[in-house]
Each structure stands twice: as structure tokens, then as C-alpha cells.
Amino acid sequence: MRFDAHVHFNTLNEAFLNYGIENGMRFLSIVTDMPFFPSIKDQLTTILKIKKIYPDQIDFATTFSCNGWGGSNWLSKSLDNIDRSMNLGAVGVKVWKNIGMSLKDDKGNYVMIDHPSFEPIFQFLEDNDILLLGHNGEPKNCWLPTKDMTVESDKAYFMAHPEYHMFHHPEVPNYEAQLRARNNLLKRHPNLRFVGLHLASQEWDTNEVGAFLDQFPNAMVDLAERICHLQYQTIDHWKKIYDFFITYQDRIIYGSDIVVDNSLTDDVLIQHMNERYQNHRKYFTENEWMTVQKVNGKFKGLGLPVSVVDKVYSANALKTYK
């Protein structure tokens, strides 16, 4: 069984779930406190409906809302919702970039992930051995002008979503501040198990990802929507990227970050994801020269040992998400 351990099922799509069955793939759907997603309640309702029909095909991670943050009952409500989700089968709790990049206090200050208001939540997770999944900050490209971004997909995304392009929003705490706040949190909670989603937002240099993993032995990283950044680095530093996977083979989890909603027909969605999965697999398993739309340049596949690929696609997800 292979795992796509980072998807967002915002609707029931039986065609894609059956595609997973036919191809020996299981999914982890991650509920996110995101403004252009359905509400947290609706996301959970959808996932539980899917899980009832396809119990062997999907797992889920939950989250808590920042709506009402600072109010008298926000903390107790958040803890209750986390506890309820865990009892329903959640495998962890996610925090998103809205903490650090959009949430503000009543004085207009940005609220970072290491703010004292979140301490009871993280202490609860640590005390109960509940996994924390963190999308903290954004790729470093987010703080660069479009012309200086390293991959084509980031250029397209931030041009389409200027509200998230931090180069145009210097008032928001910068890239270094986002990661510093996350690291402060992890230092305060050394026994907290953590997954740094999107290569822990240090996708631009595998040395940085490795240093993060060395500093926090209870942390893992996933590859969701950041494989193209590795491919970009592979153009000039093939051995460095290869060695990264060999050294940290027990700490890396495969994920695509696909959003399953009604924006694509079933046929188009399956064709798109089949091509994506095949390209990713080719990059990890073969030594052939490749090109992809998200990267401007030709690079060689990593040709990783089968044992390493199996860990990235299966064993590490099983170990981390239980």
C-alpha cells in the first residue's frame, strides 16, 4: 500500500477513491482552517462520510478554528473540538499559515504560532501524544519578486493570489520570523511529535531541511507541493538531493496536496493525478533525464534504492500517522 499523505477531500469523489483502490494507494485528508475551503465542520462531515463508505481508503487530520480567537470560550471550544475529532479517528491536528500571516490581536499585531494563547493546545497535544502538522510560513519564493522565484508553479500561484505574495506585504512578519516562531514552539515542547508540511517551508535548500530535522528529532517532513523545488535543485546539485533522501530516508513522507472538489470532471482529475503520480515516481525511481512544467530546465531522476522509496511512500506514513 502506498500513501498520498497530504490531500484535501472537500467533496465525496468515488471515481478518485476507486482510482486509489485500483492503484494500491491510500489517502490522508487534512482539514484546514482556510478561508476558501468549506467550513471546518463541513470538511469533517465530508471526510467522515467518505470514511464510512471507504474505511480502508482514507484517514484524516483535524484542526481548530481561529474564529473567535481571544474570546472567553475560544480555548475550551478548540480543545473540545480537537478531543471530539480524535475520538472520531483523527490521526493529528493541523495548524495553517493564517497563524503568523493573517491573524491579528486587538492592537493590530500579527499573532505568531508561539503566542502564549496557543500553549494550552500544544501542551494538550504533547501530553496526549497527539501529532501536530504544521504549515508555518510559506516557501521562500513568497517573499521574493516574481521574476526571482525559482519554480514556475510559484510564479503562477502568487501572480494569481497576490494577497498571499508577501513581497507585496512587508507589514507581515517575514520568512525568518515565521520559522523562528515555529522553532520556538517546538523547543518549548520537545516531546511533541511534528510533521513540517511542505518540507517544513525550507524547500529551497535541503541543507536547511536537514538542519531542521537534526535539531528536532521528533519531527518529520512531507513533500506536498514541494517536489518541484527538489527537482529545481537537482538540475545543478543532483548528488546533494540524492544524499538528502539517503540520509533522511526515515523522516520524509510523500504527499501531493491535491484538492478534491468539484472544479474538475472525474476524468480530468484522474488523468491529471495519474500523470502527476507517474512523474513523481519516475523522479524518485529512475535515472532518466526529465522535464516538468513546474521547473524551467532539465534534470536527472534520483534513482533511489527501492528500500528508500518504500519508506517515503509507505513506511514513514504508517509510522507517523499510525
N, C-alpha and C positions, 0 to 999 in steps of 0.2 A: 504494500500500500504506500503510495506517495501522498504527500500533503501539500496543498496550497494553503499555507497557514496565515494568509492575510487577504481576505476577500470581504466584500460588503454585500450581503444578500438583503437588499431593500425591498425585494418582492419575491414571491414564490415563482421560480422558473424551473419547471420539471425537466425541460429539454437539457438545460445545462447540468442539472443534478444527474440526469441519466448519462450525459456525456462523461461525468466524473466516474460513475459506476463502470461504464464500458472501458474506461482507461485506467482503472485502478487508482483513482485519486479521491481523497477526502478533503473537505474544506473547513477552515476556521473562519467564521464570520465575526467581524469585530464591530460592535456597537460603538458609535462615535457621537459626541456632542457637537455636531456640525450644523451650521445654520441652513445649508441647502440639502440636508438629508431629512427624511421623515423624523418625527419626534423620537426620543429615546424609547418611549412606551410603544410606539408603532414599530420601531425596529425590533424590539424584543418580541412583540406579538408575532411578527412575521417569522422570526427565527424559530420560535417555539412551535409554530405551526409546521414549518419545514421539518423540524427535528422529530415531530410526532409522526410524520409521514416517512421520513428518511433518517431513522435514528442512527444508522451506521455510516451516514454520509456527511454529517455536519456537526460541528461543535461551535461554541460561541464564547466570546469575551464580552463583558458588560462595561458600563461606565456610570458616571454620576453627572448630574447636570450642574452647570454654573448659574443657571437661572435662579435668582433669589440669593445669590452668594452674599454673605454678610448679614442676612436676615436671622431672626432669632431661632427659626426652626430648620435652617438650611442644613446644618451639620447632622442633626438627628435624622432628617429625612434622607440625606445622602447615605448615611450608614445603614439605615433600614433598607433602602433600595439595593445597596450592594449585598447585604445579607440575604435578601429575598432572591436576588439573581443567582447567588452562589447556591442556594438551596434548589434552584431550578436547573442547575447543572452548568453554570458558567465556569470557565477554566481560568479566569483572571479578570482584571479591571484595567481599562484603558484611560489614559489622560491624553488630551489633544493640545494642539498649539494655541488654542484660544486662551489657555492659561499661559501668560507670558507675552502674548501678542495682541490680545484684544480686551480681555477682562481688566476692568479698572475699579479702583476703590472710589469712595465718595469725594476724594480730593483730586481725582483725575490721574492718579498714579497707576501705572501698569502693575498688575498682580502677578508675581512670578510663582513658579512651581514650588519654591522653597519658602513661600509665605507661611507664617505660623498657623493661619486658618486651616491649612490642609494637613497639619501634623497629626490630628486625631485619626484622620482617614488612613494615612500611611502607617501610623502605629498599629491600627487595627489590622491592616493587611499583613504587616510584619508579624504581629502576634499570632495570626491565624494561618500563616504560611500561604497567603494568597498572592498570586503572581500579579505584578504591575507591568502593564505595557505602556511605553511612553513614546508618543510623537511630540517631541520637545524641540521647538525651533523648526527650522526649515533647512533645505540644502543651502550650502554656502552661496550658490548662484543667486539665491533670493535677494541677497544684499549687493549684488553686482549689477551694473548696467547690462541691458540685454545683449549688447554686442560682445561682452566679455564672458558670457555664460558658456560653459563647456559642452553642454549637450543640447541637441535641437529640441527635445521634448520640454526642457525647462524654458527655453526661449518662447515656445508656443504657449505653454501654460501661463507664464507670467504676463505675456502680452494680452492673453485673454482674460486674466484675472489681476488687473493692476492693483486691486485692493489688497492682494497678498504679496505684491512685489515690494519688498522692504527698502529697496534702493530709493523709492519714491516716498518713503515714510520714515524719515530719520528720527521722528519722535518716539518710535517703538524701540524698546531695548534691543541692542544689536545681537549679532550672531554669537559672539563670545559670551554675552550676558545670559543668553538662553541656555547655553551648555553649562555655564558656571552654576546657574541655579539648579539645573538637573543634578549636577555632581554634588552640590551641597546637600540635596535631598538624599542621595544615595550614601553619602558619608554619614549622615545622621542615622541612617537605618541600614547598618552593614549586613543584616540578615535578610533583608528584603530581596526576594527574587525579582528580577527585572529583565524585560526584553526591550532593548533600544531599537524601536521600529525604524525602518528606512536607514539601516546601517548607522543607527544612533545619531542621525543628522551629521555624520562626519564622513559622508560618502566620497568626498573629494580627494581623500588620501587614506589608503588602507593602513598606513603607519599610525594615523590618528585613531582609526577604529581599533587597531591592535592595542594601542596605549590605553584606550578606554577599557577594553576587556581585561588587560593586565591589572588595571587599577581596581576594577570591581569584579571579583571572582564569581559573584552570584549573578552576573549579567550575561545575557545572550544578545545577539543582534539578528534582525531579519533583513531580507534583501528586497522587500517590497518596493517596486517602482524605482529602484536604485541600481539595478543590474547594468543599465546603460552607462552609469558613471564608472563602474568597473571596466566595462568594455572600452570606454574612452581612455582610461588609464592603461589598458592593455596595449594600446597602439604603440606606446613608447616604453612600457615597463612590464612586459609580459611576465618575466620571472618574478617580479615583485608581487604581482597579483596571484600568480600560481603559489608562491611561498606563503602568502597570506592564508589561502584556503588550506594548505597543508598544516600550517602552524595552528590555526584556529578552527580546525575541522569539527571540533566538538561544540562550537559556540555559534554556529551560523545556521539559520533556518530559512528555507525557501518560502517566498510569498510573492504574489503578483500585484495585489492591491486593485483587482478588478472590482468595479461597482456593478452589481447585477440589479438592473432596474428595467423600466420599460422603454429605454431610449434606443435600443437596438432590437431588431427582429431576432428570433431564436437562431435562424440560420446564420445571420451576420455575426452575432455574438459568438457562436460556436466556431465559426471559421476564424474569426479574429483571435480567439483564445487558443485554438489549436495551433495556429501559426506562431503565436507568442510562446506557447509552451515548447514547441519544437525548436524554435530559435534559441531559447534559454538552454534547453537540453543539449543542443549542438554545441553551444558555447562552453558548457561545463565538461562535456564528454569527448569532444573531438579536437583534433589539432589542425583542422582546415581553416583557411582564410575566410573571413566573413565580413559582411556589411549589414547594417541595420539602419532603419530610418531615423532612429533617435540619436545616432552618432555620425558625425561627419568624418569618415575615414575608415580604412580597412584594418582589421585586427585579426589575430590568430586565436582560435579556440584554445581553452586551457588544457584539455585532455586530462582531466583529473582522474586519479585512481577510482575504480568502482566503489571501493570502500568509503572514500570521502564523499562521493556523490550520494551514496545511500544515506550517509549521515545528514547531509544538507537537505535532502528531500524527504527523509523519513525519521530516522532515529532521533535526531535532535528535537524535532517537533513532539515526538512521543515522550521524550524525557522531560521537556519543558512544560508542555501543556497537559501531561499526564493522561 
